[in-house]
Amino acid sequence: MKLLTAAIPCYNSAAYMRKAIESILVGGEDVEIIIVNDGSKDETAEIASEYEKRYPTIVKAVNQENGGHGSAVNTGLKNATGMYYKVVDSDDWLDEEALLNVLKVLKEMVTEGQYVDMFIANYVYEKVHENKQKVINYTSALPQHKVFTWDEVGQFQQGKFMLMHSVIYRTELLRECKLELPKHTFYVDNIFVYQPLRYVKTMYYMNVDLYRYFIGRDDQSITEANMIKRIDQQLRVNKIMIDSADVMSIESEKLQRYMIKYLGIIMTVSSVYLIKEGSEESLQKRDDLWKYLEDKDSELSKKVSAGVLGTTMKFKSKAGHSIVKMGYSISKKIFKFG
């Protein structure tokens, strides 16, 4: 069995996917790389096949009809044989030295019979065209160099929540929680991180800058224009997150608090873009979203409303615009567009 499966969802990724693949190959036989060609119309399939032929014991190429990023993540998970599962987007890459250090620690823990549910490492926003980098670490919130539980977790700073880039899940845990992301939907990475959390009992944090998150292409899903254009997909993700966990029944107070804050951030992001779009239809969608949460769990709705910008996201008057700008600022810090 492989130690780590790295799934690379690819759609028309021929121009940049090699960097992602090469950065993971350094892991040698400890890693399995599953390249999922999601119905690409360029040379993605040929490149994937080329790597599979060159590295038959490491690389697996899987072709499927276009189903979107979530569908490709699902396919990677179905085909994974590694003990741990990591998603690497085709325009991103892993730091090779950091990957080797992560694999070393994972191997040591497995040898000792310690199979943590979630492994966390830092990620780096790479604004390549501006030659700027921003490291997101968790040193203020998470213990280092030890296996720990939610009881030992501290406060996460604003804009430093765990994203898909920072987490490596135990593969069987993802299967046990029946994770299946929706097809043809952007922003599903929030479901990927959020839904399995209530199944996570043990964690390990390593303060290394593993994941390099490329920022700068105009067609990226996290640009403001695309967030507004695809707001219905953001809302779909938001509602799936609401439905995916009975948050108020979670025994761990710290995990419950974290999931409330995480959901609050996503509710804020959804509300901000609906308000910025500004039409009566969008404002109605905002109201419907908050009602959806309230109907699902009134206690959870109160907790979410009390945090972040909560109730202010429901303002209907123009006087609330400054509050919306604050919410927009938070969104920019989370998604690093602009």
Secondary structure, 3 states (H helix, E strand, C coil): CCCEEEEEEECCCCCCHHHHHHHHHCCHHHEEEEEEEECCCCCHHHHHHHHHHHCCCCEEEEEECCCCHHHHHHHHHHHCCCCEEEECCCCCEECHHHHHHHHHHHHHHHHCCCCCCEEEEEEEEEEHHHCEEEEECCCCCCCCCCEECHHHCCCCCCCCCCCHHHEEEEHHHHHHCCCCCCCCCCCCHHHHHHHHHHHCCCEEEEEEEEEEEECCCCCCCCCHHHHHHCHHHHHHHHHHHHHHCCHHHCCCHHHHHHHHHHHHHHHHHHHHHHHHHCCHHHHHHHHHHHHHHHHHCHHHHHHHHHCCCHHHHHCCCHHHHHHHHHHHHHHHHHHCCC
